[in-house]
Amino acid sequence: MAHRRIKRGPTASSAVMFGEELRFYREMAGYTQEELAKLLHCDRTVLTRCESGKRRMQPEMVEDADRLLDTGGSLKRLWDRVDWNAEIEHPDWFQDHAEMEAEAVALRLVQCSVVHGLLQCPAYARAVFEAGDEANNPALIEERTAARLGRQKRFLDPDGPLLVAILDESVIRTAIGGPGVMRRQMDHLLSVARLPNIVIQIVPFGHRRMVIDKSMVLLEMPDGQHWVYSESLDRGHPSNVPSIVSGHQRRYDRLRREVLSMDDSLLLIAKALEGFKDEEERARRSRLAQEQLQRQQRGRLCRGGPRVAYPRRRSGA
């Protein structure tokens, strides 16, 4: 008989609990992962990630699993109670960092070009994924966007962990998704910067003495360990090697000497916001003018069309 392999002690992850129940019912029904995956019309690796709590199962697949495993609807009821946005899904190479981020007591980061995921508003996060490899997969874009927003929840709580973000000015100048998206993103930065646990500071173009060509995150964990995380094109690079961590810490400390004060940083963000508002208004006026021109051209075409002779009605007829 199959046995429940529940992790000892409580778990903060409801997705893991769902995965354990899925595995339990599968084993009770006598299916291997390969067999059940075939019946659910998915790859075995997909089912493996669902059972480990690292992938969100699609609702129709959950209903099929309930039917195949004869659970009486238990899986769907549990699935409905999971806050999937806060749980998953992240790319495999990013998953370990996301889990550490969810436990960290403090994050200090340096970011260039793009707003860090923990500080992105929904429209901006979606625009980032639309410009990436996910561009032709709307479902994956929505899934990744929801997962990114889910990571933010504990940091957007006034009693949440400390988050200190050093942003290169290019972050607030690089227009992603158009002026409307950037306006909302600048509004969002100004809003979250009012939280007591979040500090946002800008390194302006004119003050830079160091080249900011790589982003990084310094993590302080509950057990006192310190980690550094950086990324290349398609891979994450976490490290807790003391010499590596201290080297990045020194780089971070040097950058802190070049940042604007928090008040001046927020003033620069507010100026960027006004610039995007003006740009959005100009785009709106241009669009209206173009629509008006098109209506006028259509009107001239209709009036200038060939005349059609209709037979005159004879009087008394």
N, C-alpha and C positions, 0 to 999 in steps of 0.2 A: 504494500500500500504506500502511496506517496505521503510524504510528510511535509508540513509547512516549514520552509527554511526562512523563518522570520529572523531578522537581525536582532540581536540582544539589545535591550534598551530602546528608548524612544527614538524615532527618526523625525526630523523636521520636514522630510520630503514625502508628500502625499503621492507623488508620482511613483516613488519606490514602493510604497504600500500597494498601489494598484498593480505594479509589475509583479510583486510577490503573489498577489491573489491570482493573477492571470497564470503564472507558472504553476501554482498549486492546482487550479482547476484543470489545466492541461495535463499534468501528471496523473491526476485522479482519473481522467478520461482515457489515459493510456497512450497519448500521442507524444511523439518526439517533436522537437521544434521544427524539424524539416517537414514532417507530415502535416502539422497544423498550419505552417506557413503556406504550404501548397493549397490547402483547403481555403485559406483566406486570400489566396491569389497575391501573395507578397513574397519577397525574398526572406530566407531564414535570418539573415543579419538584421532585417527590420524587426522581426519578432524578438530577436535577442536583445535589441536595444529597448524595445517596449518592456520586456520583462525585467530589465535592469533599471528601469525608470529614467532612461536617457532619451526616450522618444515618445512623442504624443501619438497615441493610436487614433486613427480617424474614427468618428462616431459610428459610421456604418460598419466598419470592421469590428468594433466592440460588440455591436448587435449580432453580427455573424458569429463571433466567438461565443457569446452567450448561448446562441442556438446550438452550435456544434458541441459545446461542452456541457450543455444542459444545466446551466447555473441558475435558472429561474430569474434571469435579469440582474443578478448580483453585480456583475462586472459593469454594466451600464449605470447602475445606481451609484457605484463607487466612482466611476469615471466622471459622472456629473458633479461630484463634490470636489474634484481635484482642481486647484487653481493652476491650470496648465501654463498660463502666461508667466507665472512666477517660477516655473519649473524648468522647461525645456522649450525649444530645441536649439542647441548650439552646434556648430561644426565640431567634429570629433576632436580636432587638434586644440580647440578652445575650451572644451568641456572641463578639464582639470582646473584651468584658471577661473572659470565661472564658479566652480564649487569653492575654491579658496576665497574668491571675492565675496561669496555669500557668508563667509565666516569671519572675515578680516575685521579688526577693530579700528583700523585706520588705513586709508589709502592716500598716497601722495603721488601725483602723476604729472608728466610733461607730455604735452600733445601738440603736434604740428599738423597743419593742413585741414584736418577734419575734427569736428567736435567729438570729444570722447563719448562712447556709448552711454555712460552713466548720466550724461548731461544733455542727451538728445531729446528733442520733442518728437511726438509721433510722426508728424509730416516730414521732418528732417531724416529720421531714422529710415522711413520708407523710401525716401529719395536716395539715400545712400545705397540701399540694397538694389533699387531699380537701376542704379548706375553700375552695378557690379555683375558678377557672374550669374546672379539670380534673375537677371533682367527678363528672361523669357519664361519665368516660372512664377506666375502671380500667387499661387498657393504657398510656395516656399517663401516668397517675399513677406506675405502676411504672417507666416509662422515665425520667421526670423525677427520680424519687427515686434511681434508680441513678446517673444522671448527676451529681446533687448529691453523692452519697457519693463518687463517683469523683474529684471535684475536691479532696476532703479529703486524699487519700493522701499527697501530698508534704509537707503541713503537719503531719500526724500522725506523721511520721518525726522522731525526736529530733535528727537532723542537718538537718531541713528548714528552710525560710525562717522568719524571725522573723514572728510573728503577735501583735500587741498589740490586744486587744479591750476597748473601753470600752463597757459595757452599762448602759443605764438600768435602774433597779430594776424598771420595768414589764416588762422582758424575762423576768425570772424569776417574775413574779407573774401574767402573763397566761396563763391556763390554755388550752392548745391541745391538743385530743385527749383531755381528761379527766385526772384525777389520776394514773392509771397511766402515761400517756405522759409527763406532766411529771416524775414520779418518775424515770423512766429518763433523761430529758433532764438533770435536775439531777445525777444520778450521772455522766453523760457529761461534763458541764462540770468536775466535780471531778476526774475521771480525766485529761482532756486538759490540765488546768491543771498537772499534775505534770510535763509535758514541758518540757525546758529552753528550747525555742524559742517557747513559748506563754505569754502573760501575759493574764490575765482580771481586769479590775477593774470594780467596780460604782459607779455614781453613785446613792447612796440618795435616796429621796424627800425626806428632811428636810434634805439638804445642798445641794440644787440652787439655784443662783443663776441659771443659764442655762436657757433653755427648750430641751429636746431634742426637737424635732419632726421632724427629718430624719436619716436614716442616711447615712453616707458612708464611703468607703474611700480611703485614701491609699496609693498604690503606688510602690515604689521599684524601678526596672527595672535589669537587669544593666549597661546602658550609662550608668547614672547619671541617667537621666531620671526625673522625678517626675510622676505623674498623680493626678488625683482622679476618683472615680466616685461618682455618686449616681443615684437612680431617681425617676421620677414614676410614675403609675399603670401605664402600659404602655410605658415607654420608658426606656432607659439614657442617662446623660449623662456620658461620659468627657471629660476635658479635660487638656491639658498646658500650657495658657496660664499663664505664670508668675504673673501677677497673680491669677488664679483659684485656682491651686494654693496660693499663699502665703496667700491669704485663708482658705481652709479649714484650712490648717496652723495659723494663729493661733487659729482656733476650737477646733481639736483641742487645742492647747497650753493654752488656757484651761480646757477641760474636765478636763485632766489634774490641774489644781489642786483639783478638786472630788471626785475619786474616792477611795474607801477604799483603804487599803493592800491589797496582794494577799492577805495573811493574813485581814484583816477582810472582804474581798470573798468569799473562799472560806467564811468562817464564815457570812456572810449566805446564800450559796447552800445551805450545809448546813442552815440553819434552814428555808429554803424546801423543801428535800428532805423534812425531817421533817414539815412541814405537809402536803405532798402524800401522804406515807405515811399520816398519820392520816386524811386525807380519803378515800383509797383504801380504808382499812380500814372506815371508816364506811359507805361505799357498798357494800362487800362484805357487811357485816352487815345492812344494809337490804335488799339483794337476797335474802339467805338468809331473812330474816324474811318477806318478801313471798312467796317460794316456799313456805315452810311454811304460811302463811295460805291460799294457794291450794290446797294439798294437803288442808288441813282442810276447806275449803269443798267441795271435790270429794267428800270422804268423807261429809260430811253429806248432800249431794245423793243419793249412792248409797244411804245407809241410809234416807233419807226417801222413797224412790220408792214407787210403788204396789205393793201386795202382789198376787201372782199365785197363784190357787188351783190346785193340782195335784190330779188325781184320786187318791184313796187306793187303795192296792193291797189287794185283798181277801185275807184269809188263806186259804190253801189253794188259791188260784187258780193 
